[in-house]
Amino acid sequence: MTRRLLIAAAVAVTLFQACSDGFKTSDDGLQYQIHTENSGEKIKVGDVVTLQMVYRTDSDSVLFDTYKMGQPVKLMVTEPTFRGDLMSGLSLLSEKDSATFLLNADSLFEKTFNFPRPEFIRAGSYLTFIVKVDKVQSKEQLETEMKAEAEKQSALESVNIAKYIADNKLTTTKTASGLQYVITKQGGADKAVAGDTVVVHYTGKLLNGNKFDSSLDNGKPIEFPVGQGMVIKGWDEAFTTLTKGTKATVIIPSALGYGPSAVGNGAIPAFSTLVFDVEFVNIKKAK
């Protein structure tokens, strides 16, 4: 090894030790530091945890941040995929605890994420995970909670959709699923069936008028196969209901959209009704 490489190796070790100051090492080799520790039952395999989580590279580049997303993540605790992984760390915590874990980047991407480590993340480096446990539930408790929340949001959403339609003086056609649409320009008779590829221009917004996406901004329509689950349910239904050449406003309740998930870094909050102004440009029939 050359003198330059020896110096570089020594610097790397020094930096890692500096980052690890105040950290403990678990029996399976996980580097961790608990910031807030409560006396509750420790998290176990099968529990569903609601977490605020930030993780970043050793060069301090943030890869994920629930605070910026505006919503914590929920995940089921499973058996560790490698020694010293995140699941090992969570087993050290209880509800309302907070901690920092150092996870080996190579093992994390290979064993947990199941795809190659990105080149911008240094081989042999450690990712810093900062977590705060908001809630610990059983799977059954989560399902009961989600059902109650969905029913509550559905009732509220129905009121908000009705108000939107009244305020905008729309006369809609409503399908059995709850999707509603207004045709602003009638197209021909051609309809897409499952497996066909449709070509569509669209602008998507929320009930409050906030635009979250538009193909017009890119100057070209998008293409996707319908009836294959490649898009939200509301789109699959809309583009097997409308005909080629039609322009319409489509109102998609959250149950046919993204449901309880927030997407687009918070641009689409959980349980959002989606409103799309669409132009059904073309159909490419399946071979």
Backbone torsions as a table, in degrees:
resi	resn	phi	psi	omega
1	MET	NA	133.8	-178.7
2	THR	-74.7	164.1	-179.6
3	ARG	-60.5	-39.5	-179.6
4	ARG	-62.3	-43.0	179.0
5	LEU	-66.6	-36.8	177.7
6	LEU	-62.8	-43.0	178.8
7	ILE	-63.6	-44.5	-179.6
8	ALA	-61.6	-42.3	179.3
9	ALA	-63.5	-41.2	-180.0
10	ALA	-64.6	-40.4	178.8
11	VAL	-63.6	-43.1	-179.9
12	ALA	-60.5	-43.7	179.0
13	VAL	-62.9	-42.2	-179.8
14	THR	-62.7	-43.3	-179.8
15	LEU	-63.9	-43.0	-179.4
16	PHE	-64.3	-40.4	179.2
17	GLN	-65.1	-36.0	178.8
18	ALA	-64.8	-41.7	178.8
19	CYS	-67.0	-26.3	-174.7
20	SER	-91.2	-0.7	-179.5
21	ASP	-56.0	131.6	179.2
22	GLY	84.5	-1.6	179.8
23	PHE	-89.9	148.0	172.7
24	LYS	-103.6	167.3	177.7
25	THR	-122.1	125.2	-179.9
26	SER	-76.9	174.3	-178.9
27	ASP	-61.4	-28.5	-179.9
28	ASP	-98.9	16.0	171.6
29	GLY	91.7	5.8	179.9
30	LEU	-75.1	129.9	173.2
31	GLN	-85.8	124.5	-176.3
32	TYR	-146.3	157.8	175.1
33	GLN	-143.4	117.5	-179.9
34	ILE	-91.8	126.2	-177.1
35	HIS	-94.8	-42.3	178.2
36	THR	-128.2	126.6	-176.2
37	GLU	-129.5	122.3	179.5
38	ASN	-105.7	174.4	-173.5
39	SER	-98.3	10.4	-177.4
40	GLY	-72.9	177.8	179.5
41	GLU	-66.5	139.5	-179.5
42	LYS	-69.9	148.4	177.8
43	ILE	-64.9	140.5	-178.1
44	LYS	-132.1	165.2	177.9
45	VAL	-58.1	132.8	-178.3
46	GLY	101.6	-19.9	176.2
47	ASP	-70.2	151.7	172.2
48	VAL	-107.3	122.6	-177.2
49	VAL	-111.8	140.7	173.2
50	THR	-103.3	120.4	-170.6
51	LEU	-124.8	140.1	157.7
52	GLN	-91.2	131.3	-172.9
53	MET	-147.7	135.8	172.7
54	VAL	-128.8	131.2	170.9
55	TYR	-134.2	148.0	-173.4
56	ARG	-145.7	165.1	-179.9
57	THR	-80.5	175.1	178.5
58	ASP	-71.7	-10.3	174.5
59	SER	-97.2	11.2	174.6
60	ASP	74.7	18.8	174.0
61	SER	-81.0	123.7	-178.2
62	VAL	-78.0	124.8	179.8
63	LEU	-97.9	-26.2	-174.9
64	PHE	-157.5	137.5	-176.7
65	ASP	-153.2	106.0	-179.6
66	THR	-68.5	-26.4	179.4
67	TYR	-64.8	-41.1	177.5
68	LYS	-71.3	-32.2	177.5
69	MET	-68.9	-24.4	-178.9
70	GLY	81.4	13.7	-178.7
71	GLN	-157.1	133.7	176.5
72	PRO	-70.5	168.2	176.2
73	VAL	-102.3	150.8	173.1
74	LYS	-114.0	132.4	175.5
75	LEU	-145.4	149.5	177.3
76	MET	-88.8	134.2	-179.2
77	VAL	-77.5	126.3	-178.9
78	THR	-119.3	177.3	174.0
79	GLU	-64.0	145.2	179.5
80	PRO	-58.0	143.9	176.6
81	THR	-92.6	-14.9	173.0
82	PHE	-157.3	163.7	-179.3
83	ARG	-65.8	123.8	178.3
84	GLY	82.9	31.2	179.4
85	ASP	-90.1	-175.5	-175.5
86	LEU	-63.3	-37.1	-179.8
87	MET	-62.4	-36.7	175.5
88	SER	-61.5	-41.2	179.7
89	GLY	-65.4	-42.5	-178.7
90	LEU	-63.4	-30.5	179.8
91	SER	-67.0	-12.2	177.2
92	LEU	-87.5	-7.6	-170.5
93	LEU	-112.9	164.1	172.9
94	SER	-123.9	174.1	177.2
95	GLU	-57.4	136.3	179.1
96	LYS	79.0	0.9	175.6
97	ASP	-75.9	159.7	173.3
98	SER	-138.5	150.1	-175.1
99	ALA	-161.5	166.7	172.0
100	THR	-122.1	134.4	178.5
101	PHE	-122.7	146.3	172.8
102	LEU	-109.1	115.6	-176.6
103	LEU	-113.2	135.3	178.6
104	ASN	-64.0	122.6	-174.5
105	ALA	-63.9	-41.4	-178.8
106	ASP	-61.0	-47.9	-179.3
107	SER	-67.0	-39.5	-177.8
108	LEU	-60.8	-48.5	-177.9
109	PHE	-71.7	-38.4	-177.2
110	GLU	-74.6	-44.4	-171.3
111	LYS	-93.8	-34.7	-175.8
112	THR	-100.5	-52.6	-177.8
113	PHE	-79.2	-21.2	177.9
114	ASN	59.7	36.8	168.6
115	PHE	-150.1	160.9	-172.2
116	PRO	-61.0	146.1	175.4
117	ARG	-62.6	128.0	178.0
118	PRO	-59.4	147.2	-175.9
119	GLU	-63.4	-27.6	-177.9
120	PHE	-74.6	-10.5	175.3
121	ILE	-98.0	121.6	-172.4
122	ARG	-66.1	135.0	176.3
123	ALA	-60.0	136.9	179.4
124	GLY	80.1	-0.5	-178.5
125	SER	-83.3	172.4	179.7
126	TYR	-119.6	137.6	173.8
127	LEU	-92.0	140.5	178.9
128	THR	-96.1	118.8	177.6
129	PHE	-107.6	121.7	175.7
130	ILE	-111.0	119.1	-174.8
131	VAL	-127.2	149.7	172.2
132	LYS	-132.8	124.7	-176.4
133	VAL	-87.4	107.4	179.0
134	ASP	-78.3	-39.7	-174.0
135	LYS	-154.6	147.6	173.9
136	VAL	-126.2	126.3	-177.6
137	GLN	-137.3	160.9	167.4
138	SER	-81.2	164.5	178.0
139	LYS	-59.4	-40.4	-179.0
140	GLU	-66.0	-40.7	177.8
141	GLN	-62.9	-41.0	179.3
142	LEU	-64.3	-44.2	-179.1
143	GLU	-62.0	-40.8	178.2
144	THR	-64.5	-43.1	-180.0
145	GLU	-64.8	-43.1	-178.2
146	MET	-66.5	-38.0	178.4
147	LYS	-64.0	-44.2	179.6
148	ALA	-64.4	-42.0	179.9
149	GLU	-66.1	-40.1	-180.0
150	ALA	-63.4	-41.0	179.2
151	GLU	-65.4	-41.1	178.4
152	LYS	-63.8	-46.5	-178.3
153	GLN	-68.3	-34.6	179.5
154	SER	-63.5	-41.7	178.8
155	ALA	-65.1	-43.4	179.0
156	LEU	-66.2	-39.5	-178.4
157	GLU	-64.8	-39.6	179.2
158	SER	-59.2	-41.0	177.9
159	VAL	-64.5	-44.3	-177.8
160	ASN	-66.8	-37.1	177.8
161	ILE	-66.4	-44.5	179.3
162	ALA	-60.3	-40.5	178.5
163	LYS	-65.8	-41.2	179.7
164	TYR	-61.6	-44.6	-179.7
165	ILE	-64.0	-42.6	179.8
166	ALA	-67.2	-45.4	-178.5
167	ASP	-62.2	-33.1	-178.0
168	ASN	-97.5	6.2	176.2
169	LYS	52.3	49.7	-178.5
170	LEU	-97.8	144.4	170.2
171	THR	-113.7	107.1	-170.7
172	THR	-103.9	158.6	167.2
173	THR	-102.2	129.3	-176.0
174	LYS	-112.6	131.5	178.8
175	THR	-91.3	172.3	-178.6
176	ALA	-62.5	-28.1	-177.8
177	SER	-78.5	-16.1	-176.2
178	GLY	107.6	-8.8	175.4
179	LEU	-66.7	140.9	178.1
180	GLN	-129.0	148.7	179.5
181	TYR	-150.2	155.7	175.1
182	VAL	-127.7	122.0	178.2
183	ILE	-83.5	122.2	179.4
184	THR	-99.3	-20.4	173.0
185	LYS	-150.2	118.6	-177.7
186	GLN	-76.9	132.7	177.1
187	GLY	-90.1	-155.0	179.9
188	GLY	-86.8	-148.8	-176.1
189	ALA	-104.4	-9.6	-174.4
190	ASP	-71.7	129.3	177.4
191	LYS	-118.9	149.0	174.8
192	ALA	-86.0	147.9	173.7
193	VAL	-121.1	165.9	-177.9
194	ALA	-52.2	129.7	-179.1
195	GLY	103.0	-23.5	175.1
196	ASP	-70.1	154.3	174.5
197	THR	-103.3	128.1	179.8
198	VAL	-106.7	149.5	179.3
199	VAL	-113.9	122.2	-167.4
200	VAL	-138.9	135.4	164.4
201	HIS	-98.1	142.9	-178.2
202	TYR	-153.5	155.0	166.0
203	THR	-132.4	124.0	-177.5
204	GLY	-107.1	137.4	178.8
205	LYS	-145.7	167.3	176.0
206	LEU	-92.0	173.4	179.3
207	LEU	-61.7	-26.1	179.1
208	ASN	-82.5	2.9	177.4
209	GLY	93.1	-7.2	-179.2
210	ASN	-68.3	121.7	177.9
211	LYS	-80.2	134.7	178.1
212	PHE	-114.5	-15.9	180.0
213	ASP	-169.4	154.5	176.3
214	SER	-161.7	132.8	174.8
215	SER	-70.0	-22.8	-179.8
216	LEU	-65.2	-27.8	178.4
217	ASP	-66.6	-27.3	179.5
218	ASN	-94.2	-8.2	176.1
219	GLY	78.0	8.2	177.9
220	LYS	-151.1	148.7	179.4
221	PRO	-71.4	166.0	175.5
222	ILE	-102.0	160.0	177.2
223	GLU	-126.5	140.6	175.7
224	PHE	-159.3	152.2	176.3
225	PRO	-78.4	134.4	179.7
226	VAL	-91.3	155.7	175.9
227	GLY	71.4	16.3	-178.3
228	GLN	-115.4	5.1	-178.5
229	GLY	71.3	19.9	-179.3
230	MET	-83.7	-14.5	179.7
231	VAL	-132.3	176.5	178.5
232	ILE	-62.8	155.5	-175.8
233	LYS	-57.8	-37.1	-179.1
234	GLY	-62.6	-34.2	177.6
235	TRP	-73.6	-42.3	176.9
236	ASP	-56.3	-43.2	-179.3
237	GLU	-70.8	-44.4	-176.2
238	ALA	-59.0	-43.4	-173.0
239	PHE	-91.8	8.3	163.3
240	THR	-109.9	1.4	176.9
241	THR	-105.5	-46.9	178.0
242	LEU	-74.2	161.1	-179.7
243	THR	-108.9	158.9	179.5
244	LYS	-55.3	134.0	180.0
245	GLY	92.7	-9.3	-177.5
246	THR	-77.2	142.3	167.5
247	LYS	-111.9	138.5	-175.4
248	ALA	-156.7	161.9	167.2
249	THR	-106.8	124.9	-176.2
250	VAL	-116.0	127.5	179.9
251	ILE	-107.8	116.4	-173.2
252	ILE	-113.3	112.8	176.2
253	PRO	-64.8	157.6	-173.6
254	SER	-59.5	-29.2	179.4
255	ALA	-63.4	-23.2	177.6
256	LEU	-103.8	4.3	179.9
257	GLY	-113.6	-116.9	-176.9
258	TYR	-103.2	2.8	175.1
259	GLY	55.7	-132.0	-176.5
260	PRO	-80.0	2.4	-177.5
261	SER	-91.3	137.8	169.6
262	ALA	-92.7	137.0	-178.3
263	VAL	-131.6	166.5	178.0
264	GLY	66.6	39.2	-178.7
265	ASN	53.1	40.3	176.5
266	GLY	91.2	-3.3	179.2
267	ALA	-62.8	-33.1	174.7
268	ILE	-116.9	102.6	-179.9
269	PRO	-68.0	166.6	176.1
270	ALA	-58.9	146.1	177.9
271	PHE	57.9	38.9	-179.6
272	SER	-88.3	135.2	166.6
273	THR	-78.8	135.4	-177.8
274	LEU	-110.3	135.2	177.7
275	VAL	-117.5	123.0	-179.4
276	PHE	-120.1	128.1	166.0
277	ASP	-92.0	117.5	-171.3
278	VAL	-125.0	153.1	169.0
279	GLU	-127.9	119.6	-177.7
280	PHE	-86.0	94.4	-169.2
281	VAL	-75.6	-45.9	-172.2
282	ASN	-160.9	162.8	173.1
283	ILE	-125.6	129.4	173.1
284	LYS	-108.8	108.7	-174.1
285	LYS	-65.6	141.7	177.3
286	ALA	-65.7	142.4	179.9
287	LYS	-79.5	NA	NA
